[in-house]
Amino acid sequence: MVRVFLPLALLLAGCVQTIAIRSMSGILGEGMEAFYEEPDLQLAREALGSNLKLLEALIRSDPENEELLLMASEGFSAYALAFVEDDSAERAAQLYRRARDYALRILESDEEFAQGLQGDVASFKLSLSALEKDDVPAIFWAAFGWGSAINLSRTDPEAIADLPRVNAMMEFVAREDRAYYFGGALVYLGTMNAVTPVMLGGDPQRAKAYFDEALALTQGKFLMTHVYYARYYAMQTLDQELFNRLLDTVDQTPLDVLPEGRLPNAVAKEKARWLRAQGAEYF
């Protein structure tokens, strides 16, 4: 009798653990929303760090849980951007790569994508065509982490060689859901067109169009778009009037203009102050 009930007991224990973990994923999902609404940067930093380690512990117990994997990808990217990037580029790049890898684990459940990831750029782009709009969140956060790590590792030829893959992923997001994460793919594409030399495919006019569209999507309420616009377009084109206007808007806009984005807007205000100091020496 013991031999019969022992496997059953182990099975039930495993089921209970899975149910508990998946219940926690729902709670953490609500916690992520609360995190984005938090205007206090120090409180957000303290809370997010501990929650990221809790997420990783839960992922070890339920490694195929896509909700947890996506939250980990988004969370590590947010932590690196908000609290690490300006102090340690090397550490931020490591965190961004961790974020990328969590999102890629979701996407690699698609066999065609997994094979394309190991192939050349043409094969990778072809594998993206097999994905759907439901895959946008994982694609966006994988690309965000990957692209941000590359941006902090521009002297590494191997890292730069991966840019066409990241570009293809963000182009997929822009085609399927331009409004996802406050028009984040449009901000990325605007940045890339602004910083890439024209002879290598960059296009300042297209960059401006992407930034303007991203601003229109949120009615200018997502302040990080203004910061990227100022840093990667206005500075590149030596447009001081636009640079000042964008940063003035960030300074003058209250955090509550976008309740679900108070934290990224608070981060944008910090970055705008730093950027204005750089601009004083640049123009």
Backbone bond lengths (Angstrom), bond angles and torsions (degrees), N, CA, C in turn:
res aa  C-N    CA-C-N  psi(-1)  N-CA   C-N-CA  omega(-1)  CA-C   N-CA-C  phi
1 M - - - 1.460 - - 1.525 111.33 -
2 V 1.346 116.43 -40.91 1.456 120.56 179.50 1.516 110.07 -60.88
3 R 1.375 115.77 -39.58 1.466 119.71 -178.94 1.534 111.27 -64.31
4 V 1.329 116.20 -31.18 1.462 119.88 179.96 1.524 110.69 -73.87
5 F 1.335 115.43 -44.16 1.457 119.09 -173.07 1.533 114.16 -81.18
6 L 1.336 118.19 -22.55 1.460 119.76 -178.34 1.528 112.16 -63.11
7 P 1.368 119.82 -50.27 1.458 118.31 176.89 1.524 112.33 -61.17
8 L 1.351 116.75 -36.66 1.459 120.41 179.02 1.528 110.27 -64.32
9 A 1.321 115.75 -41.84 1.460 119.46 179.65 1.527 111.05 -64.00
10 L 1.343 115.78 -40.40 1.460 119.67 178.50 1.528 110.83 -65.57
11 L 1.330 116.11 -39.62 1.454 120.80 178.64 1.527 110.64 -62.53
12 L 1.340 115.59 -45.71 1.463 120.05 -179.93 1.527 111.02 -63.99
13 A 1.334 115.57 -39.25 1.465 119.43 178.68 1.524 110.35 -62.16
14 G 1.357 114.94 -40.99 1.460 118.97 178.31 1.509 111.64 -65.11
15 C 1.326 117.02 -39.58 1.468 120.80 178.84 1.521 111.25 -64.76
16 V 1.328 115.71 -42.95 1.469 120.11 179.58 1.526 109.93 -62.21
17 Q 1.338 115.69 -41.43 1.463 119.11 179.74 1.526 110.82 -63.84
18 T 1.335 116.65 -42.56 1.462 120.42 179.41 1.517 111.25 -63.18
19 I 1.334 116.27 -43.19 1.469 120.42 178.32 1.527 110.27 -61.70
20 A 1.323 116.08 -42.56 1.467 120.15 -179.58 1.518 110.95 -63.35
21 I 1.333 116.21 -43.02 1.464 120.07 -179.22 1.519 110.31 -64.89
22 R 1.330 116.20 -41.30 1.463 118.77 -177.75 1.529 111.44 -72.74
23 S 1.315 116.26 -26.47 1.465 118.93 171.91 1.525 109.96 -68.53
24 M 1.336 115.41 -39.51 1.463 120.15 178.23 1.514 111.46 -63.75
25 S 1.346 117.12 -35.55 1.462 119.78 -179.35 1.523 110.66 -62.29
26 G 1.343 116.14 -35.93 1.461 119.29 176.49 1.517 111.75 -66.07
27 I 1.318 116.36 -41.77 1.470 120.94 178.95 1.525 110.30 -64.66
28 L 1.348 115.96 -43.04 1.455 119.80 -179.92 1.525 111.34 -66.90
29 G 1.345 115.99 -33.61 1.456 119.31 176.27 1.512 111.49 -60.96
30 E 1.340 116.38 -42.81 1.462 120.29 176.07 1.528 110.30 -66.80
31 G 1.339 115.13 -34.58 1.461 118.77 177.35 1.516 112.00 -64.81
32 M 1.352 117.17 -35.25 1.454 120.61 177.88 1.531 110.63 -64.42
33 E 1.330 115.60 -39.31 1.466 119.46 177.05 1.532 110.19 -63.26
34 A 1.329 116.50 -43.25 1.465 120.80 178.57 1.529 110.55 -63.90
35 F 1.334 115.91 -35.32 1.465 121.18 178.77 1.528 110.26 -60.85
36 Y 1.324 116.90 -45.29 1.463 120.29 -179.26 1.527 112.09 -67.71
37 E 1.314 116.79 -21.65 1.466 120.10 179.28 1.527 112.64 -87.32
38 E 1.343 117.54 -6.09 1.455 121.86 -174.96 1.541 111.31 -79.81
39 P 1.334 119.10 121.21 1.468 120.59 -179.41 1.529 114.07 -86.60
40 D 1.341 117.60 -14.69 1.463 121.51 -176.15 1.532 108.81 -88.13
41 L 1.325 117.48 110.06 1.464 121.61 -174.05 1.523 112.28 -64.78
42 Q 1.335 117.43 -39.76 1.461 119.32 -178.79 1.527 111.30 -66.14
43 L 1.326 116.68 -43.40 1.460 120.79 178.12 1.531 110.24 -62.85
44 A 1.328 116.82 -42.41 1.460 121.04 179.64 1.522 110.88 -62.76
45 R 1.326 116.27 -40.69 1.472 119.88 -179.62 1.522 110.91 -63.41
46 E 1.319 116.72 -45.18 1.465 120.52 -179.05 1.527 111.18 -64.91
47 A 1.340 116.45 -40.47 1.462 120.07 -177.39 1.519 112.03 -71.54
48 L 1.319 116.96 -42.69 1.459 119.40 -174.46 1.522 111.96 -68.07
49 G 1.320 117.38 -39.87 1.461 119.64 -179.11 1.522 112.41 -56.68
50 S 1.326 117.81 -47.40 1.464 120.90 -179.09 1.525 111.42 -69.63
51 N 1.338 116.93 -36.35 1.460 119.68 179.73 1.523 112.03 -68.01
52 L 1.328 117.19 -31.90 1.464 119.67 177.62 1.532 110.91 -64.95
53 K 1.304 116.94 -39.29 1.471 118.91 178.00 1.520 110.98 -69.71
54 L 1.328 117.22 -34.95 1.468 119.92 174.92 1.532 109.64 -63.35
55 L 1.322 117.20 -42.87 1.460 120.99 177.64 1.518 111.07 -57.98
56 E 1.320 116.82 -44.44 1.464 119.90 -178.62 1.531 111.01 -65.46
57 A 1.321 116.57 -36.28 1.462 119.32 176.90 1.527 110.63 -64.40
58 L 1.330 116.92 -41.81 1.464 120.81 179.14 1.525 111.15 -67.05
59 I 1.324 117.05 -37.14 1.463 120.60 179.09 1.525 110.93 -64.49
60 R 1.319 117.32 -35.54 1.469 119.36 176.98 1.522 111.51 -61.01
61 S 1.323 115.92 -34.33 1.462 120.02 -179.65 1.521 112.58 -83.91
62 D 1.330 116.98 -22.44 1.471 121.26 -178.73 1.533 107.65 -140.96
63 P 1.342 117.10 71.15 1.468 121.57 -168.15 1.518 115.91 -66.88
64 E 1.336 117.81 -13.13 1.463 119.85 -179.65 1.534 112.10 -106.08
65 N 1.308 116.53 11.58 1.468 121.06 -179.57 1.535 109.21 -74.98
66 E 1.333 116.06 105.94 1.461 120.64 -173.43 1.527 112.17 -67.96
67 E 1.323 117.42 -31.96 1.469 119.43 177.44 1.521 110.84 -62.45
68 L 1.327 115.95 -45.56 1.456 119.88 179.79 1.528 111.41 -66.05
69 L 1.329 116.59 -42.60 1.461 120.56 -179.81 1.530 111.27 -61.60
70 L 1.334 116.01 -41.43 1.459 119.43 -179.60 1.523 110.85 -68.39
71 M 1.329 116.87 -41.29 1.465 119.45 178.04 1.528 111.01 -63.30
72 A 1.331 116.83 -38.21 1.463 119.73 178.71 1.524 110.35 -65.27
73 S 1.319 117.07 -42.47 1.462 120.64 179.31 1.525 110.75 -61.99
74 E 1.326 116.00 -49.11 1.460 120.71 -179.69 1.526 110.45 -64.54
75 G 1.334 116.78 -42.10 1.454 120.93 -176.96 1.515 113.37 -65.70
76 F 1.344 117.55 -44.07 1.466 119.86 179.81 1.528 110.98 -67.22
77 S 1.334 116.95 -36.22 1.466 119.58 176.74 1.520 110.29 -64.69
78 A 1.338 116.51 -45.40 1.463 120.66 -179.83 1.528 110.97 -61.79
79 Y 1.331 116.53 -43.12 1.461 120.96 -179.43 1.527 110.69 -63.23
80 A 1.338 116.64 -44.81 1.465 120.63 -179.04 1.521 111.11 -63.65
81 L 1.335 116.82 -44.61 1.460 120.76 -177.84 1.522 111.48 -67.14
82 A 1.320 116.27 -45.62 1.466 120.36 -172.72 1.521 113.12 -77.85
83 F 1.331 117.98 -37.02 1.456 119.51 -165.53 1.528 115.96 -124.88
84 V 1.331 118.39 -7.93 1.466 118.95 -173.47 1.525 112.75 -122.52
85 E 1.316 116.84 -39.16 1.467 121.91 -168.69 1.523 113.13 -54.49
86 D 1.315 118.19 -41.65 1.467 120.72 -175.71 1.527 112.39 -77.77
87 D 1.328 118.06 -14.29 1.463 121.54 -179.55 1.529 113.08 -101.48
88 S 1.339 116.74 -37.87 1.460 120.73 -177.04 1.526 109.88 -147.65
89 A 1.325 116.02 101.15 1.469 120.18 -179.30 1.517 111.17 -63.45
90 E 1.330 116.91 -38.39 1.470 120.27 -178.41 1.528 111.25 -64.52
91 R 1.326 116.53 -46.02 1.463 119.42 179.57 1.521 110.70 -66.52
92 A 1.328 116.94 -40.46 1.459 120.01 178.74 1.517 110.85 -61.59
93 A 1.334 117.75 -41.25 1.466 120.95 179.28 1.527 110.97 -61.48
94 Q 1.335 116.66 -38.72 1.468 120.17 177.60 1.530 110.91 -63.81
95 L 1.323 116.69 -41.85 1.466 120.59 179.26 1.525 111.05 -67.45
96 Y 1.320 116.48 -38.90 1.467 119.93 177.31 1.528 111.01 -63.00
97 R 1.320 116.56 -40.02 1.473 118.91 178.68 1.527 110.65 -66.48
98 R 1.322 117.11 -35.36 1.460 119.67 175.96 1.530 110.19 -64.01
99 A 1.333 115.38 -41.69 1.466 120.22 176.77 1.521 110.67 -60.68
100 R 1.324 116.35 -46.00 1.470 120.92 178.19 1.518 111.22 -56.45
101 D 1.315 116.24 -46.17 1.473 120.23 -174.24 1.521 112.20 -66.55
102 Y 1.329 117.83 -35.08 1.469 119.11 177.61 1.532 110.69 -64.71
103 A 1.320 117.37 -42.79 1.468 119.53 179.27 1.529 111.38 -69.51
104 L 1.331 117.00 -36.80 1.466 119.60 178.84 1.526 111.65 -64.20
105 R 1.336 116.80 -29.91 1.469 119.03 177.41 1.524 111.21 -62.30
106 I 1.325 116.88 -33.06 1.467 120.59 176.05 1.527 109.25 -67.08
107 L 1.320 116.14 -48.74 1.461 121.43 -174.99 1.526 112.38 -68.43
108 E 1.321 116.57 -31.19 1.458 120.15 -177.37 1.524 113.00 -72.59
109 S 1.338 116.64 -6.00 1.467 118.33 172.53 1.525 110.62 -68.91
110 D 1.337 116.52 -17.82 1.464 121.84 172.15 1.531 107.13 -86.67
111 E 1.318 116.49 115.40 1.462 121.11 -173.29 1.524 112.35 -59.99
112 E 1.348 116.60 -39.78 1.466 119.61 -179.11 1.527 111.14 -64.91
113 F 1.336 116.57 -40.82 1.461 119.46 177.61 1.524 110.41 -65.44
114 A 1.326 116.88 -42.98 1.466 120.53 -179.39 1.523 110.81 -59.00
115 Q 1.331 116.91 -40.87 1.462 120.32 178.34 1.524 110.94 -68.68
116 G 1.346 116.12 -41.65 1.456 120.01 179.45 1.512 112.48 -62.98
117 L 1.322 116.77 -34.08 1.459 121.71 -179.98 1.523 111.05 -62.41
118 Q 1.330 116.11 -30.82 1.461 120.93 -179.27 1.524 112.46 -87.61
119 G 1.339 117.53 -10.24 1.460 121.15 -176.35 1.522 112.57 -94.85
120 D 1.335 115.22 -163.58 1.455 120.11 178.83 1.533 110.14 -78.93
121 V 1.329 115.92 178.82 1.462 120.07 -175.28 1.525 111.28 -63.32
122 A 1.329 116.99 -39.99 1.466 120.30 179.73 1.523 110.92 -61.39
123 S 1.328 117.10 -42.93 1.466 121.41 178.38 1.522 110.46 -64.91
124 F 1.327 115.49 -38.83 1.464 119.34 -179.88 1.523 110.62 -64.13
125 K 1.329 117.02 -45.41 1.469 120.52 179.63 1.525 110.63 -61.68
126 L 1.323 116.41 -38.17 1.460 120.33 178.86 1.524 110.59 -65.05
127 S 1.334 116.83 -38.26 1.467 120.12 -179.27 1.521 111.59 -66.23
128 L 1.338 117.31 -28.93 1.464 120.62 178.57 1.525 111.48 -65.86
129 S 1.334 116.25 -29.23 1.462 119.74 -177.65 1.523 111.94 -66.74
130 A 1.342 116.82 -16.96 1.462 120.41 178.88 1.525 111.96 -83.06
131 L 1.330 116.83 -9.88 1.457 120.58 -177.88 1.531 110.18 -90.15
132 E 1.343 115.28 167.82 1.465 120.42 -173.15 1.530 110.47 -127.85
133 K 1.326 115.59 178.19 1.458 120.63 -178.34 1.521 111.89 -59.36
134 D 1.328 117.72 -32.61 1.472 120.81 178.72 1.527 112.00 -61.97
135 D 1.327 116.85 -19.85 1.463 121.17 -179.10 1.528 112.71 -86.67
136 V 1.325 116.93 -3.98 1.470 120.95 -175.90 1.524 113.01 -53.88
137 P 1.356 120.61 -48.55 1.471 118.57 -178.29 1.533 113.64 -57.08
138 A 1.330 116.96 -45.66 1.461 119.14 -179.52 1.529 111.01 -66.47
139 I 1.333 116.68 -40.09 1.462 119.83 179.28 1.523 110.16 -64.34
140 F 1.343 116.76 -44.93 1.463 119.57 -178.06 1.518 111.21 -61.29
141 W 1.346 117.50 -48.45 1.463 118.48 -174.89 1.520 112.13 -73.18
142 A 1.321 117.57 -30.74 1.466 119.47 173.17 1.527 109.46 -63.15
143 A 1.331 115.82 -45.79 1.464 120.44 -178.99 1.524 111.56 -68.21
144 F 1.339 116.62 -38.35 1.461 119.65 -179.98 1.527 110.49 -62.20
145 G 1.336 116.26 -48.83 1.457 119.35 179.20 1.518 111.91 -63.05
146 W 1.329 115.64 -44.68 1.459 121.74 -178.64 1.528 110.65 -63.04
147 G 1.339 116.39 -50.34 1.460 120.56 -178.80 1.519 112.70 -63.88
148 S 1.324 117.26 -38.25 1.464 120.80 179.23 1.521 111.17 -66.67
149 A 1.329 116.97 -38.66 1.468 120.68 176.96 1.521 110.43 -64.07
150 I 1.329 116.49 -41.65 1.465 120.43 178.43 1.523 110.43 -62.91
151 N 1.323 116.73 -42.23 1.463 121.42 -179.52 1.525 111.83 -59.33
152 L 1.324 116.37 -29.99 1.464 120.86 179.75 1.529 112.06 -92.58
153 S 1.336 116.48 1.28 1.475 121.08 -177.73 1.526 110.08 -131.16
154 R 1.329 116.28 42.48 1.469 120.66 -171.51 1.518 113.72 -68.19
155 T 1.327 118.12 -13.68 1.462 119.97 177.74 1.526 111.80 -90.08
156 D 1.334 117.11 -0.12 1.461 122.12 -179.03 1.527 109.11 -98.15
157 P 1.347 118.23 107.91 1.470 120.87 -177.88 1.528 112.83 -58.61
158 E 1.329 117.71 -35.53 1.461 120.10 179.95 1.524 110.98 -65.51
159 A 1.319 116.46 -38.88 1.463 120.17 178.56 1.527 110.17 -66.60
160 I 1.325 117.21 -45.55 1.464 121.25 -179.23 1.531 110.80 -61.55
161 A 1.320 116.73 -32.88 1.472 120.61 -178.90 1.524 112.08 -63.75
162 D 1.340 117.52 -19.55 1.460 120.96 -179.64 1.524 113.05 -85.98
163 L 1.329 117.91 -6.09 1.465 120.24 -176.21 1.531 113.81 -57.72
164 P 1.343 119.61 -41.41 1.477 118.36 179.08 1.526 113.27 -57.61
165 R 1.321 117.49 -31.90 1.465 120.13 178.12 1.531 110.26 -69.43
166 V 1.321 115.68 -44.31 1.466 119.88 178.93 1.522 110.29 -63.06
167 N 1.331 116.34 -43.45 1.465 120.28 178.49 1.525 110.93 -58.51
168 A 1.337 116.02 -42.96 1.469 120.34 -179.46 1.525 110.85 -63.34
169 M 1.326 117.22 -37.81 1.456 120.87 179.49 1.524 111.16 -67.31
170 M 1.333 117.10 -43.17 1.460 119.41 179.21 1.528 111.17 -69.05
171 E 1.315 117.54 -33.65 1.469 120.28 175.52 1.531 110.19 -64.82
172 F 1.337 116.74 -36.25 1.466 120.88 175.66 1.526 109.91 -61.25
173 V 1.330 116.79 -46.94 1.465 120.76 -179.98 1.528 110.02 -61.48
174 A 1.328 116.74 -43.21 1.465 120.22 -179.22 1.530 111.72 -63.35
175 R 1.319 116.83 -33.56 1.470 120.03 177.97 1.521 111.63 -73.00
176 E 1.328 115.88 -41.83 1.462 120.60 -171.51 1.527 113.89 -86.28
177 D 1.340 116.91 -33.92 1.471 119.60 -176.74 1.522 109.28 -159.56
178 R 1.326 116.32 81.71 1.463 121.29 -174.16 1.525 112.35 -61.90
179 A 1.312 117.39 -25.33 1.460 120.52 -175.86 1.528 112.86 -86.80
180 Y 1.334 118.22 -5.70 1.466 119.68 -174.63 1.534 110.74 -58.37
181 Y 1.300 115.37 136.30 1.466 124.52 -177.58 1.531 111.47 44.93
182 F 1.331 115.44 60.27 1.461 123.09 174.25 1.536 112.52 58.50
183 G 1.343 116.47 33.88 1.461 119.67 -179.39 1.512 113.02 73.38
184 G 1.335 116.15 31.51 1.467 120.88 -174.82 1.523 114.33 -58.71
185 A 1.333 117.44 -37.17 1.467 119.52 179.68 1.527 110.73 -66.09
186 L 1.326 116.77 -35.43 1.456 120.53 178.63 1.531 110.72 -67.06
187 V 1.320 116.14 -38.96 1.473 120.12 177.11 1.528 109.86 -62.85
188 Y 1.332 116.00 -42.64 1.470 119.76 178.51 1.525 110.55 -61.80
189 L 1.337 117.15 -48.89 1.462 120.87 -177.53 1.531 111.08 -65.24
190 G 1.326 116.86 -34.59 1.454 119.61 175.10 1.520 111.14 -64.07
191 T 1.328 115.42 -43.21 1.465 120.34 178.87 1.522 111.08 -61.41
192 M 1.335 116.46 -47.07 1.467 120.21 -177.49 1.528 111.29 -63.14
193 N 1.322 117.72 -41.83 1.463 120.11 179.63 1.521 111.83 -69.00
194 A 1.329 116.74 -26.46 1.462 120.61 179.53 1.524 112.11 -77.93
195 V 1.326 117.66 -39.88 1.471 120.46 -173.28 1.523 113.23 -91.84
196 T 1.332 117.91 -15.44 1.456 120.69 -179.81 1.525 109.72 -84.69
197 P 1.333 118.53 128.43 1.468 120.18 178.25 1.525 111.53 -56.21
198 V 1.330 116.06 146.72 1.466 121.12 -178.62 1.518 110.85 -56.62
199 M 1.329 117.72 -39.65 1.470 121.15 -178.26 1.530 112.27 -65.39
200 L 1.351 116.06 -16.37 1.468 120.04 178.92 1.533 111.86 -107.25
201 G 1.333 116.18 11.26 1.461 119.49 175.86 1.509 115.98 109.33
202 G 1.336 117.67 -2.09 1.456 120.35 177.90 1.522 111.18 -70.12
203 D 1.319 116.78 157.66 1.461 120.67 -177.56 1.533 108.35 -152.45
204 P 1.343 118.17 99.60 1.465 120.50 -177.55 1.533 113.62 -58.21
205 Q 1.320 117.68 -38.00 1.465 119.51 179.39 1.525 111.27 -65.23
206 R 1.323 116.22 -40.96 1.464 119.86 177.79 1.525 109.80 -66.69
207 A 1.338 116.38 -37.68 1.464 120.20 177.31 1.523 110.74 -58.06
208 K 1.322 116.08 -47.28 1.463 120.56 179.93 1.530 111.05 -61.19
209 A 1.322 116.75 -40.35 1.467 120.48 179.99 1.525 110.74 -63.76
210 Y 1.334 117.16 -40.11 1.466 120.13 178.86 1.534 110.42 -64.72
211 F 1.331 116.88 -45.58 1.466 119.78 -179.79 1.529 111.08 -62.98
212 D 1.322 116.14 -43.71 1.466 119.46 -179.75 1.527 111.15 -62.53
213 E 1.328 116.76 -39.21 1.468 119.63 178.69 1.523 110.63 -66.31
214 A 1.327 116.54 -40.92 1.466 119.82 179.21 1.524 110.68 -62.62
215 L 1.325 117.36 -40.88 1.463 120.24 177.14 1.521 111.17 -63.51
216 A 1.332 116.03 -41.12 1.458 119.89 -178.89 1.519 111.89 -64.07
217 L 1.330 116.72 -35.15 1.466 120.78 -178.68 1.523 112.07 -60.75
218 T 1.330 117.10 -34.17 1.470 120.75 -178.61 1.521 111.98 -109.77
219 Q 1.326 116.44 10.14 1.473 121.29 -176.46 1.533 110.83 55.72
220 G 1.330 115.36 32.19 1.459 120.51 178.24 1.511 114.48 74.58
221 K 1.335 117.77 10.02 1.465 120.58 -174.55 1.533 113.58 -83.10
222 F 1.314 117.60 -20.33 1.468 120.42 178.36 1.524 107.07 -90.75
223 L 1.322 116.78 101.49 1.460 122.03 -166.32 1.523 113.79 -71.70
224 M 1.323 118.22 -21.48 1.452 119.43 179.83 1.529 111.30 -63.26
225 T 1.334 117.07 -29.03 1.466 119.96 177.28 1.527 110.42 -61.68
226 H 1.338 116.91 -41.08 1.466 120.69 178.14 1.531 110.61 -61.55
227 V 1.335 115.97 -39.88 1.466 120.27 -178.20 1.533 110.46 -65.49
228 Y 1.327 116.89 -46.77 1.468 119.78 179.34 1.530 110.71 -64.75
229 Y 1.310 116.67 -39.90 1.468 122.41 178.45 1.529 109.59 -58.64
230 A 1.324 115.96 -46.90 1.464 120.66 -179.44 1.523 111.72 -66.34
231 R 1.329 115.31 -43.95 1.474 119.26 -173.79 1.528 112.36 -73.30
232 Y 1.320 116.59 -43.12 1.461 118.70 -170.26 1.526 114.47 -102.24
233 Y 1.332 117.74 -15.87 1.459 118.69 175.73 1.529 111.12 -111.03
234 A 1.319 117.30 -56.66 1.463 119.71 -174.90 1.528 111.75 -60.97
235 M 1.332 116.67 -40.99 1.464 119.00 179.09 1.524 111.01 -70.27
236 Q 1.339 117.10 -38.54 1.461 120.35 -179.47 1.524 111.48 -65.22
237 T 1.332 116.50 -35.51 1.468 120.46 -177.43 1.529 112.11 -96.22
238 L 1.329 116.52 4.55 1.463 122.91 179.48 1.530 111.82 57.63
239 D 1.337 115.76 36.86 1.467 121.35 178.91 1.531 108.47 -94.50
240 Q 1.324 116.02 85.81 1.462 120.42 -175.15 1.526 111.98 -66.96
241 E 1.334 116.81 -35.96 1.466 119.90 -179.70 1.524 110.13 -62.40
242 L 1.322 117.34 -45.52 1.468 121.45 178.20 1.518 110.14 -65.16
243 F 1.322 117.02 -43.13 1.465 122.50 179.18 1.534 110.15 -54.85
244 N 1.325 116.61 -50.54 1.466 120.51 -178.25 1.523 111.32 -66.27
245 R 1.329 116.52 -39.64 1.465 119.67 -178.17 1.530 111.10 -64.97
246 L 1.323 116.54 -41.71 1.463 120.13 179.99 1.528 111.19 -64.33
247 L 1.334 116.63 -44.20 1.462 119.38 -178.92 1.524 111.76 -72.72
248 D 1.331 117.46 -32.00 1.467 119.89 174.40 1.528 110.23 -61.85
249 T 1.326 116.06 -39.72 1.464 119.95 178.89 1.523 110.73 -62.58
250 V 1.335 116.30 -42.03 1.472 119.99 178.41 1.521 110.26 -61.87
251 D 1.328 116.75 -45.58 1.468 121.04 -178.70 1.530 112.05 -62.63
252 Q 1.321 116.97 -38.89 1.465 121.34 -171.03 1.520 114.27 -90.04
253 T 1.319 117.77 -12.18 1.460 120.67 -176.58 1.529 110.30 -86.36
254 P 1.322 119.43 127.00 1.472 120.94 179.34 1.527 111.72 -70.14
255 L 1.319 116.92 149.78 1.463 121.50 -179.19 1.525 111.88 -60.02
256 D 1.311 116.56 -34.29 1.462 120.68 -175.25 1.520 113.74 -72.22
257 V 1.335 117.48 -1.60 1.461 119.27 178.78 1.525 110.66 -63.36
258 L 1.333 116.28 -23.95 1.464 121.93 178.01 1.530 107.48 -136.63
259 P 1.340 118.13 84.17 1.466 120.90 -173.69 1.523 114.03 -54.40
260 E 1.349 116.68 -38.13 1.464 119.34 -178.92 1.533 112.51 -77.86
261 G 1.332 115.80 -1.23 1.459 119.84 179.62 1.518 112.53 -131.37
262 R 1.338 116.41 30.94 1.473 118.76 -179.19 1.530 111.19 -59.93
263 L 1.340 117.03 -43.02 1.458 118.97 -176.29 1.529 112.05 -66.04
264 P 1.345 119.57 -53.46 1.474 116.91 177.55 1.518 112.63 -59.57
265 N 1.318 117.74 -30.77 1.457 118.87 176.70 1.535 111.44 -69.94
266 A 1.334 116.90 -36.02 1.463 120.00 175.62 1.529 110.64 -65.06
267 V 1.332 115.77 -40.26 1.467 120.45 176.37 1.524 109.76 -63.11
268 A 1.333 116.66 -41.65 1.469 120.85 179.32 1.523 111.11 -59.45
269 K 1.320 117.69 -39.55 1.458 120.82 179.25 1.538 111.07 -64.17
270 E 1.336 115.92 -40.06 1.464 119.63 176.89 1.524 110.81 -63.45
271 K 1.328 116.32 -45.63 1.460 120.96 -178.41 1.521 111.03 -68.19
272 A 1.327 117.57 -32.68 1.465 121.08 178.26 1.522 110.86 -64.96
273 R 1.338 116.91 -38.77 1.463 120.08 178.54 1.529 110.60 -64.45
274 W 1.340 115.32 -42.32 1.464 119.37 177.91 1.527 110.73 -64.42
275 L 1.340 115.91 -42.18 1.456 121.07 -176.77 1.529 111.64 -67.37
276 R 1.334 116.44 -36.87 1.461 119.66 178.60 1.530 110.20 -62.40
277 A 1.325 116.92 -38.27 1.468 120.22 177.64 1.525 110.51 -64.64
278 Q 1.338 116.48 -38.80 1.463 119.44 177.17 1.511 110.56 -66.11
279 G 1.333 116.36 -39.05 1.455 120.65 -178.90 1.516 112.69 -63.56
280 A 1.328 115.90 -33.73 1.482 119.81 179.94 1.521 110.86 -61.13
281 E 1.323 117.37 -29.24 1.468 121.34 178.72 1.535 111.26 -91.62
282 Y 1.346 115.86 -20.42 1.458 120.46 -172.04 1.523 112.37 -85.87
283 F 1.332 117.24 -43.14 1.463 120.80 -175.58 1.534 111.04 -86.65
